[in-house]
């Protein structure tokens, strides 16, 4: 199995995140890359660097002002000696106040949905490389490589067209899906990350050419909190083409896999030409967030189910944070997926 990776993704090195009212170490670190690569080596994947693809594939999904903010916002932030080493918003718009201001602190709140998506030197290059990795991997699938894994870091599925959130800046899964859809392919996205793929859902919410299905922890109790509920079915032409399958926190492998089976059934009924698996490994009991209890064999069985759905399938790495078991989780999933 082919795996695509760009080592420029390590340039994004966040220091902290806001958790429980305190600044805590940010788990979305380059160490994730080391561990995921270990998993790829244990599985026996062939690792290749991506070719460079144009900015138009990113612009097909993301708002121009938002992309300018990601590229240039931190340099503007640094002009004030009062600002800290990470760009983190301290004010945010609400449903009652949602104008886009000129001041950089105001724009930070406008474009950053939460306090986990800080910007630093290197962030833009890393998130561009992550998106380019997904783009290149999808191109390989469309050109005949039936199964490809994209080692994308930072992840992407919480990123909206114009907003960063949940460690995500550019929506790698959505960028890959849009690339395939623009070429006339019917695309199904099955997201198995423990957190709802809210950005991906919103980007395709009113479309019928891209099916979005997400298996995740109940958002009444888990990030992103404000979306991911079962009654969110799409809008307009997209009604019926979005499916959320929330499950109780601390569920084990069997419960999680029951939800994955339902996601597989939904995807099969759509009869996609191309499928994208948005792979989170954070449903593991070993994950630092520890909100589910899926074990390594559970991930292997998950891979088996998802690997049987569509001849052309791209796996895009989403969440899954540093723990001694992270390489084994990826190896287990890919072993099942390739079986």
Buried (B, 14 or more C-beta within 10 A) or exposed (E): BBBBBBEBBBBBBBBBBBEEEEEEEBBBBBEBBEBBBBBBEBBEBEEBEBEEBEEEBBEEBBBEEBBEBBBEBBEBBBEEEEBEEBBBBEEBBEEEEEEEEEEBBBBBBBBBBBBBBBBBEBBBBBBBBBBBBBBBBBBBBBEEBEBBBBBBBBBBBBBBEBBBBBBBBBBBBBBBBBBBBEEEBBBBBBBBBBBBBBBBBBBBBBBBBBBBBBBBBBBEEBBBEEBBEEEBEBEEEBEEBBBBBBBEBEBBBEBBBBBBBBBBEBBBEBEBBBBBBBBBBBBBBBBEBBBBBBBBEBBBBBBBBBBEBBEBBBBBBBBBBBBEBBBBBBBBBBBBBBE
